[in-house]
């Protein structure tokens, strides 16, 4: 579950940069 959280954070960061 912890690993999933890290992945979510990375995805969120990528999405923010893309925006």
C-alpha positions as CSV (number, residue, x, y, z in Angstrom):
1,X,0.0,0.0,0.0
2,X,2.8,2.3,0.8
3,X,4.4,1.7,-2.6
4,X,1.1,2.6,-4.2
5,X,1.1,6.0,-2.4
6,X,4.6,6.8,-3.8
7,X,3.4,6.0,-7.3
8,X,0.4,8.2,-6.9
9,X,2.6,11.0,-5.8
10,X,4.8,10.6,-8.8
11,X,1.9,10.5,-11.1
12,X,0.4,13.6,-9.5
13,X,3.7,15.5,-9.9
14,X,3.9,14.4,-13.6
15,X,0.3,15.6,-14.2
16,X,1.0,18.9,-12.5
17,X,4.1,19.4,-14.7
18,X,2.1,18.4,-17.8
19,X,-0.6,21.0,-17.0
